[in-house]
Amino acid sequence: MGRSHRPQRMAEEIKKIVGELLLFGKLKDPRFKGMIAVSDCEVSGDGSYATLYITALSYRPGEEYGEEEKKEILKAFERSSGFIRSEIGKNMKVRYVPELIFRFDSSFEYGQKMDAILDSLDIKPVEEEAEEDDF
């Protein structure tokens, strides 16, 4: 029996709806400051749970959110989950709207750490090495 693509389609639609709620300022919680986005969404096979991965960036360069601020943002999402679910239900026309689970996505921070490590290695790009060898 083949796997259904329905959870993937639902996940993309939920991600789009929540992204639009954030973009147009329909989630009116003061803890939603900075640039907050839904980086990914996974829906369970039976469609009863949807895990949304949240990314938050500060407007000030080089400044990152601390653990306490991340917890506050997740609390704001959990507090708004009823409204978010009702908007999902209105826009998706599904019989059962999945229960929402919010998690912080740390992949962006991990990528920044890897960039910093690679930059600290002081490895010359291949083009520069080839130019130096020609002389």
C-alpha positions in Angstrom: 0.0 0.0 0.0 1.5 3.4 -1.0 2.2 6.2 1.3 -0.2 9.2 1.3 1.0 12.6 0.4 -1.8 14.2 2.4 0.2 14.9 5.6 2.9 16.7 3.5 0.3 18.8 1.7 -1.4 19.6 5.0 2.0 20.6 6.5 2.7 23.0 3.7 -0.7 24.6 3.9 -0.5 25.0 7.7 3.0 26.5 7.3 1.6 29.0 4.8 -1.4 29.9 6.9 0.6 30.5 10.1 3.2 32.4 8.1 0.5 34.7 6.8 -0.9 35.2 10.3 2.6 36.4 11.4 3.2 38.4 8.3 0.0 40.4 8.5 0.1 40.9 12.3 -3.0 38.9 13.1 -1.2 37.4 16.1 -1.2 40.3 18.5 1.1 39.3 21.3 3.9 41.6 22.4 6.2 38.6 22.7 6.1 38.3 18.8 8.9 40.8 18.3 11.7 40.6 15.8 11.5 38.5 12.7 9.6 35.3 13.5 8.8 32.7 10.9 7.7 29.1 10.6 10.7 27.2 9.1 9.1 23.8 8.9 5.9 21.9 9.7 5.4 18.1 10.1 2.0 16.5 10.3 1.5 13.1 11.7 0.3 10.3 9.4 -3.3 10.4 10.8 -3.4 14.2 10.7 -4.1 14.6 14.4 -0.8 16.4 15.3 1.2 19.1 13.5 4.6 20.2 14.8 5.6 23.7 13.8 9.3 24.7 13.9 9.7 28.3 14.7 12.7 30.5 13.8 13.2 33.9 15.5 15.8 36.5 14.5 16.5 39.8 16.2 16.3 43.0 14.2 19.8 43.9 15.6 22.7 42.2 13.8 24.8 39.9 15.9 22.2 39.8 18.7 20.5 36.4 19.3 17.6 35.5 21.4 18.4 33.9 24.7 16.8 30.7 26.0 14.4 32.7 28.2 13.2 34.8 25.2 12.7 31.6 23.1 10.6 30.1 25.9 8.5 33.3 25.9 7.9 33.1 22.2 6.9 29.4 22.4 4.5 30.4 25.3 3.0 33.1 23.1 2.4 30.5 20.3 0.9 28.0 22.7 -1.4 30.8 24.1 -2.5 31.7 20.5 -2.9 28.0 19.4 -6.7 28.2 19.6 -6.9 31.2 17.3 -4.3 29.6 15.0 -6.3 26.4 14.8 -9.5 28.2 14.0 -7.8 30.1 11.2 -6.4 26.8 9.9 -9.9 25.3 10.0 -11.4 28.2 8.1 -8.8 28.2 5.4 -8.2 24.5 4.9 -11.8 23.2 5.1 -10.8 20.0 7.0 -13.1 18.1 9.3 -10.4 17.8 12.1 -7.8 20.5 12.6 -4.6 18.9 14.0 -3.4 19.7 17.5 -0.5 22.1 17.2 2.9 21.5 18.8 5.5 24.3 18.7 9.2 23.7 18.8 12.1 26.1 18.3 14.2 25.4 15.2 17.9 25.6 16.1 19.2 24.8 12.6 19.9 28.5 11.8 22.0 29.0 14.9 23.8 25.7 14.2 24.6 27.0 10.7 26.0 30.2 12.1 28.2 28.3 14.5 29.5 26.1 11.6 30.2 29.2 9.5 32.2 30.7 12.4 34.2 27.5 12.8 34.9 27.3 9.0 36.0 31.0 9.0 38.3 30.5 11.9 40.2 27.7 10.0 41.7 30.3 7.6 41.5 28.1 4.6 42.2 29.8 1.3 39.7 29.4 -1.5 40.8 27.2 -4.4 41.0 30.1 -6.9 43.5 32.0 -4.6 45.7 28.9 -4.3 45.7 28.4 -8.1 46.8 32.1 -8.6 49.6 31.7 -6.1 50.9 28.6 -7.8 51.2 30.4 -11.2 53.9 32.8 -10.0 
